[in-house]
């Protein structure tokens, strides 16, 4: 094999979002370039246990799933121990998706003990506000980070980050000399069609993500309720992972008197249908600062733009430059700023919207090609001594 891949969950696993999706996209991109890989992940999925033959990443990828039980979100299962040890012993280099889960921690520890070169994609786990939240309110998790996560990250070839804010968080805990590879996530837009202009009256927005405080959806709803026009609609899809927060969310939905629809978890095809019927996707992660901002990238933003949907996104993620590309609006993490951006979106006519839609699709095709971005990561992974770090977030971009 050329490289070993470790991830906690892997598509078609359902219910575990961006990290698993990114792992799948990057692995497929590498497989398309002819690289041979062994991938280890848990068999966890909210729809039932996965089998290796269900994971379709290309003939170049040997998929090995271990039995997950108990702490399903963290991919716990004792079967991971021998599988990961063997992988780290045999692979010339290992790429690890995520931190502080069972397989990602084991892989990092084994690579360190065996002196095997490895790279870690932190996937939002070290966003500054999230780290501060752990330090203040989760002493046991903070001890885990200090004893295992940080020491192994310091031994990595590089820490793969997808936004300037995420890179800042890594430097905060590892020091200014941390080796950071700054490359956005890729998205294969070849099978995503650009949808027509949405039918019907009013402006329809959609939110795709977990109903939890760090996603900021309740604060966004409160702002939207203040400025929405009578025919405007908001559709929300995603699982609830916080009971108290979800109760507050339900109360806000009732206040909208039918203007907000909650769809729960959606399949891939249903997600694309929802995007097609919406004018904008919204990503308000971090709007409620008490919850910590962990959404370092937001794959759903890239998917929305690939489908020709402009985005309304909170400042501080990987998308602060999108207004300069004409692909959406960026708001400060205040209610006043959200309201201002919503009024801008409401004022667009169909021609201006279609131009914004086109810019978004072009951005994905030109800047987020998974093959090209995967090659940038691969070059550092395979030739770490020749790499120059950090790299620019987007080639040709001037927003840094």
One Martini backbone bead per residue (centre of mass of N, CA, C, O) as a GRO file, in nm:
protein
  400
    1UNK     BB    1   0.101   0.032   0.014
    2UNK     BB    2   0.100   0.392   0.032
    3UNK     BB    3  -0.149   0.423   0.246
    4UNK     BB    4  -0.302   0.495   0.553
    5UNK     BB    5  -0.643   0.501   0.671
    6UNK     BB    6  -0.815   0.700   0.928
    7UNK     BB    7  -1.156   0.657   1.054
    8UNK     BB    8  -1.450   0.654   1.223
    9UNK     BB    9  -1.619   0.722   0.963
   10UNK     BB   10  -1.796   0.597   0.660
   11UNK     BB   11  -1.917   0.593   0.369
   12UNK     BB   12  -2.261   0.522   0.418
   13UNK     BB   13  -2.268   0.652   0.677
   14UNK     BB   14  -2.506   0.765   0.914
   15UNK     BB   15  -2.488   1.073   1.118
   16UNK     BB   16  -2.156   1.199   1.076
   17UNK     BB   17  -2.081   1.381   0.846
   18UNK     BB   18  -1.800   1.560   0.742
   19UNK     BB   19  -1.567   1.363   0.806
   20UNK     BB   20  -1.665   1.122   0.639
   21UNK     BB   21  -1.696   1.269   0.371
   22UNK     BB   22  -1.402   1.364   0.343
   23UNK     BB   23  -1.275   1.085   0.349
   24UNK     BB   24  -1.413   0.988   0.090
   25UNK     BB   25  -1.320   1.205  -0.113
   26UNK     BB   26  -1.010   1.179  -0.073
   27UNK     BB   27  -0.983   0.877  -0.131
   28UNK     BB   28  -1.099   0.886  -0.418
   29UNK     BB   29  -0.889   1.081  -0.534
   30UNK     BB   30  -0.646   0.895  -0.485
   31UNK     BB   31  -0.754   0.652  -0.643
   32UNK     BB   32  -0.770   0.805  -0.919
   33UNK     BB   33  -0.439   0.828  -0.908
   34UNK     BB   34  -0.348   0.516  -0.806
   35UNK     BB   35  -0.359   0.481  -0.509
   36UNK     BB   36  -0.277   0.270  -0.243
   37UNK     BB   37  -0.514   0.154   0.014
   38UNK     BB   38  -0.584   0.146   0.367
   39UNK     BB   39  -0.900   0.131   0.541
   40UNK     BB   40  -1.002   0.237   0.872
   41UNK     BB   41  -1.317   0.162   1.039
   42UNK     BB   42  -1.611   0.175   1.152
   43UNK     BB   43  -1.951   0.021   1.144
   44UNK     BB   44  -2.098   0.282   1.194
   45UNK     BB   45  -2.463   0.342   1.185
   46UNK     BB   46  -2.791   0.455   1.217
   47UNK     BB   47  -2.885   0.222   0.989
   48UNK     BB   48  -2.654   0.029   1.047
   49UNK     BB   49  -2.427  -0.188   0.982
   50UNK     BB   50  -2.147  -0.207   0.813
   51UNK     BB   51  -1.999  -0.315   0.511
   52UNK     BB   52  -1.730  -0.325   0.316
   53UNK     BB   53  -1.894  -0.353   0.037
   54UNK     BB   54  -2.043  -0.064   0.082
   55UNK     BB   55  -1.762   0.067   0.040
   56UNK     BB   56  -1.708   0.306  -0.228
   57UNK     BB   57  -1.359   0.399  -0.332
   58UNK     BB   58  -1.220   0.181  -0.495
   59UNK     BB   59  -0.990  -0.060  -0.598
   60UNK     BB   60  -0.744   0.076  -0.423
   61UNK     BB   61  -0.933   0.007  -0.168
   62UNK     BB   62  -0.892  -0.133   0.153
   63UNK     BB   63  -1.161  -0.225   0.352
   64UNK     BB   64  -1.171  -0.201   0.722
   65UNK     BB   65  -1.404  -0.315   0.960
   66UNK     BB   66  -1.499  -0.258   1.285
   67UNK     BB   67  -1.650  -0.318   1.578
   68UNK     BB   68  -1.909  -0.121   1.717
   69UNK     BB   69  -1.946  -0.002   2.063
   70UNK     BB   70  -2.115   0.204   2.278
   71UNK     BB   71  -1.919   0.456   2.164
   72UNK     BB   72  -2.024   0.551   1.865
   73UNK     BB   73  -1.915   0.841   1.805
   74UNK     BB   74  -1.603   0.725   1.879
   75UNK     BB   75  -1.557   0.426   1.773
   76UNK     BB   76  -1.585   0.189   1.964
   77UNK     BB   77  -1.350  -0.095   1.960
   78UNK     BB   78  -1.132  -0.360   2.006
   79UNK     BB   79  -1.079  -0.428   1.700
   80UNK     BB   80  -0.892  -0.176   1.646
   81UNK     BB   81  -0.622  -0.253   1.764
   82UNK     BB   82  -0.503  -0.467   1.560
   83UNK     BB   83  -0.561  -0.310   1.300
   84UNK     BB   84  -0.396  -0.050   1.365
   85UNK     BB   85  -0.126  -0.176   1.429
   86UNK     BB   86  -0.085  -0.309   1.153
   87UNK     BB   87  -0.101  -0.055   0.986
   88UNK     BB   88   0.133   0.108   1.132
   89UNK     BB   89   0.347  -0.116   1.063
   90UNK     BB   90   0.304  -0.125   0.729
   91UNK     BB   91   0.274   0.161   0.667
   92UNK     BB   92   0.456   0.428   0.540
   93UNK     BB   93   0.185   0.602   0.583
   94UNK     BB   94  -0.045   0.814   0.779
   95UNK     BB   95  -0.394   0.911   0.767
   96UNK     BB   96  -0.583   1.120   0.996
   97UNK     BB   97  -0.922   1.149   1.092
   98UNK     BB   98  -0.910   1.325   1.350
   99UNK     BB   99  -0.983   1.365   1.707
  100UNK     BB  100  -1.048   1.198   2.013
  101UNK     BB  101  -1.090   0.925   1.913
  102UNK     BB  102  -1.034   0.603   1.911
  103UNK     BB  103  -0.883   0.560   1.632
  104UNK     BB  104  -0.717   0.826   1.621
  105UNK     BB  105  -0.559   0.781   1.883
  106UNK     BB  106  -0.436   0.506   1.829
  107UNK     BB  107  -0.287   0.579   1.568
  108UNK     BB  108  -0.108   0.804   1.688
  109UNK     BB  109   0.029   0.626   1.901
  110UNK     BB  110   0.143   0.405   1.716
  111UNK     BB  111   0.308   0.590   1.532
  112UNK     BB  112   0.488   0.699   1.757
  113UNK     BB  113   0.604   0.424   1.862
  114UNK     BB  114   0.687   0.329   1.551
  115UNK     BB  115   0.787   0.572   1.378
  116UNK     BB  116   0.547   0.669   1.200
  117UNK     BB  117   0.439   0.850   0.956
  118UNK     BB  118   0.203   1.134   1.003
  119UNK     BB  119  -0.127   1.270   0.951
  120UNK     BB  120  -0.359   1.537   1.063
  121UNK     BB  121  -0.708   1.592   1.061
  122UNK     BB  122  -0.897   1.793   1.281
  123UNK     BB  123  -1.193   1.880   1.210
  124UNK     BB  124  -1.246   2.122   1.447
  125UNK     BB  125  -1.114   2.026   1.733
  126UNK     BB  126  -0.928   2.329   1.745
  127UNK     BB  127  -1.107   2.546   1.785
  128UNK     BB  128  -1.075   2.804   1.991
  129UNK     BB  129  -1.361   2.797   2.136
  130UNK     BB  130  -1.364   2.495   2.185
  131UNK     BB  131  -1.114   2.480   2.362
  132UNK     BB  132  -1.216   2.675   2.579
  133UNK     BB  133  -1.458   2.502   2.661
  134UNK     BB  134  -1.297   2.257   2.757
  135UNK     BB  135  -1.122   2.400   2.967
  136UNK     BB  136  -1.370   2.501   3.144
  137UNK     BB  137  -1.597   2.229   3.129
  138UNK     BB  138  -1.377   1.971   3.045
  139UNK     BB  139  -1.133   1.834   3.223
  140UNK     BB  140  -1.106   1.543   3.110
  141UNK     BB  141  -1.069   1.624   2.813
  142UNK     BB  142  -0.826   1.810   2.858
  143UNK     BB  143  -0.641   1.587   2.965
  144UNK     BB  144  -0.647   1.418   2.711
  145UNK     BB  145  -0.521   1.626   2.528
  146UNK     BB  146  -0.253   1.670   2.690
  147UNK     BB  147  -0.165   1.354   2.696
  148UNK     BB  148  -0.237   1.278   2.372
  149UNK     BB  149  -0.305   1.480   2.146
  150UNK     BB  150  -0.069   1.690   2.150
  151UNK     BB  151   0.183   1.501   2.142
  152UNK     BB  152   0.109   1.367   1.866
  153UNK     BB  153   0.085   1.621   1.690
  154UNK     BB  154   0.393   1.697   1.723
  155UNK     BB  155   0.472   1.424   1.544
  156UNK     BB  156   0.368   1.525   1.291
  157UNK     BB  157   0.416   1.623   0.981
  158UNK     BB  158   0.112   1.743   0.984
  159UNK     BB  159  -0.155   1.978   1.009
  160UNK     BB  160  -0.470   1.967   0.878
  161UNK     BB  161  -0.620   2.255   0.742
  162UNK     BB  162  -0.918   2.470   0.624
  163UNK     BB  163  -0.853   2.728   0.809
  164UNK     BB  164  -0.743   3.001   0.972
  165UNK     BB  165  -0.885   2.944   1.241
  166UNK     BB  166  -0.781   2.657   1.277
  167UNK     BB  167  -0.480   2.729   1.272
  168UNK     BB  168  -0.493   2.905   1.523
  169UNK     BB  169  -0.575   2.677   1.717
  170UNK     BB  170  -0.320   2.506   1.679
  171UNK     BB  171  -0.115   2.723   1.771
  172UNK     BB  172  -0.226   2.765   2.059
  173UNK     BB  173  -0.139   2.452   2.146
  174UNK     BB  174   0.152   2.404   1.976
  175UNK     BB  175   0.249   2.658   1.843
  176UNK     BB  176   0.411   2.857   1.603
  177UNK     BB  177   0.580   2.586   1.492
  178UNK     BB  178   0.361   2.453   1.361
  179UNK     BB  179   0.273   2.211   1.124
  180UNK     BB  180   0.086   2.350   0.853
  181UNK     BB  181  -0.178   2.247   0.638
  182UNK     BB  182  -0.347   2.464   0.398
  183UNK     BB  183  -0.642   2.291   0.292
  184UNK     BB  184  -0.916   2.241   0.143
  185UNK     BB  185  -1.191   2.090   0.076
  186UNK     BB  186  -1.324   1.873  -0.141
  187UNK     BB  187  -1.542   1.847  -0.445
  188UNK     BB  188  -1.751   1.648  -0.643
  189UNK     BB  189  -1.930   1.808  -0.915
  190UNK     BB  190  -2.005   1.608  -1.153
  191UNK     BB  191  -2.292   1.493  -1.001
  192UNK     BB  192  -2.384   1.802  -0.985
  193UNK     BB  193  -2.659   1.986  -1.044
  194UNK     BB  194  -2.787   2.273  -1.164
  195UNK     BB  195  -3.039   2.444  -1.054
  196UNK     BB  196  -3.307   2.605  -1.073
  197UNK     BB  197  -3.499   2.849  -1.013
  198UNK     BB  198  -3.700   2.896  -0.769
  199UNK     BB  199  -4.014   2.841  -0.696
  200UNK     BB  200  -4.211   3.086  -0.605
  201UNK     BB  201  -4.265   3.272  -0.327
  202UNK     BB  202  -4.023   3.412  -0.192
  203UNK     BB  203  -3.773   3.323   0.051
  204UNK     BB  204  -3.568   3.032   0.054
  205UNK     BB  205  -3.431   2.856   0.323
  206UNK     BB  206  -3.147   2.648   0.435
  207UNK     BB  207  -3.065   2.390   0.682
  208UNK     BB  208  -2.767   2.176   0.740
  209UNK     BB  209  -2.780   2.010   1.053
  210UNK     BB  210  -2.734   2.010   1.365
  211UNK     BB  211  -2.917   2.055   1.670
  212UNK     BB  212  -2.693   2.293   1.793
  213UNK     BB  213  -2.521   2.546   1.933
  214UNK     BB  214  -2.262   2.555   1.740
  215UNK     BB  215  -2.454   2.615   1.483
  216UNK     BB  216  -2.667   2.869   1.545
  217UNK     BB  217  -2.979   2.840   1.466
  218UNK     BB  218  -3.146   2.994   1.681
  219UNK     BB  219  -3.025   3.275   1.635
  220UNK     BB  220  -3.107   3.290   1.341
  221UNK     BB  221  -3.411   3.272   1.377
  222UNK     BB  222  -3.447   3.529   1.543
  223UNK     BB  223  -3.356   3.713   1.312
  224UNK     BB  224  -3.549   3.617   1.086
  225UNK     BB  225  -3.820   3.691   1.229
  226UNK     BB  226  -3.766   4.009   1.205
  227UNK     BB  227  -3.733   4.012   0.855
  228UNK     BB  228  -3.942   3.855   0.738
  229UNK     BB  229  -4.148   3.772   0.500
  230UNK     BB  230  -4.455   3.628   0.459
  231UNK     BB  231  -4.326   3.423   0.215
  232UNK     BB  232  -4.110   3.319   0.379
  233UNK     BB  233  -3.871   3.040   0.415
  234UNK     BB  234  -3.767   2.765   0.647
  235UNK     BB  235  -3.544   2.485   0.619
  236UNK     BB  236  -3.482   2.203   0.840
  237UNK     BB  237  -3.198   1.968   0.857
  238UNK     BB  238  -3.156   1.730   1.122
  239UNK     BB  239  -3.023   1.632   1.402
  240UNK     BB  240  -3.061   1.583   1.744
  241UNK     BB  241  -2.802   1.650   2.024
  242UNK     BB  242  -2.991   1.856   2.211
  243UNK     BB  243  -3.249   1.877   2.414
  244UNK     BB  244  -3.268   2.176   2.513
  245UNK     BB  245  -3.215   2.306   2.236
  246UNK     BB  246  -3.453   2.169   2.090
  247UNK     BB  247  -3.678   2.301   2.255
  248UNK     BB  248  -3.613   2.587   2.163
  249UNK     BB  249  -3.650   2.529   1.864
  250UNK     BB  250  -3.953   2.450   1.877
  251UNK     BB  251  -4.051   2.726   1.981
  252UNK     BB  252  -3.960   2.885   1.728
  253UNK     BB  253  -4.129   2.733   1.523
  254UNK     BB  254  -4.403   2.819   1.645
  255UNK     BB  255  -4.361   3.131   1.600
  256UNK     BB  256  -4.378   3.100   1.270
  257UNK     BB  257  -4.647   2.974   1.169
  258UNK     BB  258  -4.519   2.771   0.923
  259UNK     BB  259  -4.233   2.897   0.810
  260UNK     BB  260  -4.115   2.640   0.954
  261UNK     BB  261  -3.930   2.346   0.863
  262UNK     BB  262  -3.889   2.006   0.988
  263UNK     BB  263  -3.705   1.708   0.858
  264UNK     BB  264  -3.462   1.603   0.961
  265UNK     BB  265  -3.325   1.339   0.835
  266UNK     BB  266  -3.146   1.313   0.521
  267UNK     BB  267  -3.097   1.206   0.230
  268UNK     BB  268  -2.910   1.276  -0.035
  269UNK     BB  269  -3.143   1.334  -0.237
  270UNK     BB  270  -3.300   1.523  -0.040
  271UNK     BB  271  -3.083   1.738  -0.016
  272UNK     BB  272  -3.079   1.821  -0.317
  273UNK     BB  273  -3.378   1.902  -0.326
  274UNK     BB  274  -3.361   2.126  -0.114
  275UNK     BB  275  -3.157   2.302  -0.259
  276UNK     BB  276  -3.325   2.338  -0.524
  277UNK     BB  277  -3.571   2.488  -0.349
  278UNK     BB  278  -3.353   2.703  -0.278
  279UNK     BB  279  -3.181   3.009  -0.251
  280UNK     BB  280  -3.040   2.945   0.036
  281UNK     BB  281  -2.775   2.878   0.238
  282UNK     BB  282  -2.714   2.823   0.590
  283UNK     BB  283  -2.420   2.918   0.817
  284UNK     BB  284  -2.420   2.991   1.180
  285UNK     BB  285  -2.160   2.919   1.303
  286UNK     BB  286  -2.110   3.084   1.620
  287UNK     BB  287  -2.349   3.277   1.693
  288UNK     BB  288  -2.331   3.110   1.965
  289UNK     BB  289  -2.063   3.150   2.162
  290UNK     BB  290  -2.124   2.957   2.405
  291UNK     BB  291  -2.081   2.690   2.207
  292UNK     BB  292  -1.886   2.721   2.009
  293UNK     BB  293  -1.663   2.699   1.727
  294UNK     BB  294  -1.634   2.409   1.491
  295UNK     BB  295  -1.689   2.504   1.196
  296UNK     BB  296  -1.430   2.510   0.977
  297UNK     BB  297  -1.601   2.461   0.691
  298UNK     BB  298  -1.847   2.318   0.544
  299UNK     BB  299  -1.949   2.111   0.306
  300UNK     BB  300  -2.236   2.226   0.240
  301UNK     BB  301  -2.138   2.477   0.094
  302UNK     BB  302  -2.011   2.336  -0.148
  303UNK     BB  303  -2.267   2.184  -0.237
  304UNK     BB  304  -2.442   2.429  -0.285
  305UNK     BB  305  -2.265   2.564  -0.503
  306UNK     BB  306  -2.271   2.321  -0.697
  307UNK     BB  307  -2.601   2.368  -0.713
  308UNK     BB  308  -2.636   2.693  -0.728
  309UNK     BB  309  -2.610   2.795  -0.418
  310UNK     BB  310  -2.609   3.035  -0.229
  311UNK     BB  311  -2.461   3.191   0.072
  312UNK     BB  312  -2.503   3.211   0.434
  313UNK     BB  313  -2.222   3.310   0.641
  314UNK     BB  314  -2.015   3.294   0.892
  315UNK     BB  315  -1.767   3.434   1.040
  316UNK     BB  316  -1.454   3.229   1.065
  317UNK     BB  317  -1.424   3.044   0.844
  318UNK     BB  318  -1.366   2.938   0.502
  319UNK     BB  319  -1.571   3.205   0.383
  320UNK     BB  320  -1.484   3.517   0.390
  321UNK     BB  321  -1.431   3.545   0.056
  322UNK     BB  322  -1.710   3.508  -0.105
  323UNK     BB  323  -1.793   3.797  -0.176
  324UNK     BB  324  -1.552   3.843  -0.377
  325UNK     BB  325  -1.687   3.603  -0.566
  326UNK     BB  326  -2.015   3.621  -0.555
  327UNK     BB  327  -2.142   3.354  -0.363
  328UNK     BB  328  -2.228   3.552  -0.117
  329UNK     BB  329  -2.282   3.601   0.238
  330UNK     BB  330  -2.127   3.768   0.518
  331UNK     BB  331  -2.154   3.742   0.876
  332UNK     BB  332  -2.160   3.850   1.165
  333UNK     BB  333  -2.185   3.753   1.517
  334UNK     BB  334  -2.476   3.908   1.481
  335UNK     BB  335  -2.796   4.007   1.456
  336UNK     BB  336  -2.758   4.260   1.283
  337UNK     BB  337  -2.596   4.125   1.055
  338UNK     BB  338  -2.803   3.916   0.974
  339UNK     BB  339  -3.025   4.115   0.896
  340UNK     BB  340  -2.867   4.262   0.676
  341UNK     BB  341  -2.821   4.012   0.493
  342UNK     BB  342  -3.118   3.936   0.453
  343UNK     BB  343  -3.193   4.198   0.304
  344UNK     BB  344  -3.006   4.154   0.067
  345UNK     BB  345  -3.132   3.890  -0.028
  346UNK     BB  346  -3.425   4.005  -0.069
  347UNK     BB  347  -3.327   4.225  -0.300
  348UNK     BB  348  -3.290   4.018  -0.506
  349UNK     BB  349  -3.295   3.935  -0.818
  350UNK     BB  350  -3.284   3.686  -1.047
  351UNK     BB  351  -3.026   3.783  -1.192
  352UNK     BB  352  -2.843   3.821  -0.944
  353UNK     BB  353  -2.876   3.532  -0.842
  354UNK     BB  354  -2.767   3.380  -1.095
  355UNK     BB  355  -2.485   3.499  -1.074
  356UNK     BB  356  -2.422   3.385  -0.795
  357UNK     BB  357  -2.459   3.093  -0.875
  358UNK     BB  358  -2.233   3.081  -1.086
  359UNK     BB  359  -1.995   3.159  -0.900
  360UNK     BB  360  -2.019   2.914  -0.713
  361UNK     BB  361  -1.964   2.694  -0.921
  362UNK     BB  362  -1.689   2.800  -1.015
  363UNK     BB  363  -1.547   2.779  -0.746
  364UNK     BB  364  -1.563   2.474  -0.713
  365UNK     BB  365  -1.423   2.391  -0.980
  366UNK     BB  366  -1.152   2.568  -0.931
  367UNK     BB  367  -1.094   2.536  -0.593
  368UNK     BB  368  -1.243   2.223  -0.520
  369UNK     BB  369  -1.071   2.011  -0.646
  370UNK     BB  370  -0.993   1.696  -0.527
  371UNK     BB  371  -0.746   1.624  -0.695
  372UNK     BB  372  -0.572   1.877  -0.652
  373UNK     BB  373  -0.587   1.885  -0.340
  374UNK     BB  374  -0.489   1.594  -0.292
  375UNK     BB  375  -0.204   1.644  -0.412
  376UNK     BB  376  -0.104   1.846  -0.202
  377UNK     BB  377  -0.120   1.646   0.031
  378UNK     BB  378   0.050   1.414  -0.088
  379UNK     BB  379   0.323   1.560  -0.111
  380UNK     BB  380   0.355   1.587   0.198
  381UNK     BB  381   0.310   1.292   0.284
  382UNK     BB  382   0.558   1.175   0.095
  383UNK     BB  383   0.741   1.474   0.119
  384UNK     BB  384   0.809   1.634   0.399
  385UNK     BB  385   1.105   1.757   0.354
  386UNK     BB  386   1.000   1.932   0.082
  387UNK     BB  387   0.805   2.098   0.229
  388UNK     BB  388   0.605   2.398   0.235
  389UNK     BB  389   0.524   2.564   0.536
  390UNK     BB  390   0.263   2.706   0.482
  391UNK     BB  391  -0.019   2.711   0.283
  392UNK     BB  392  -0.240   2.827   0.091
  393UNK     BB  393  -0.573   2.803   0.089
  394UNK     BB  394  -0.594   2.947  -0.205
  395UNK     BB  395  -0.518   2.950  -0.514
  396UNK     BB  396  -0.509   3.298  -0.596
  397UNK     BB  397  -0.585   3.414  -0.340
  398UNK     BB  398  -0.637   3.750  -0.149
  399UNK     BB  399  -0.760   3.719   0.164
  400UNK     BB  400  -0.505   3.693   0.370
   0.00000   0.00000   0.00000
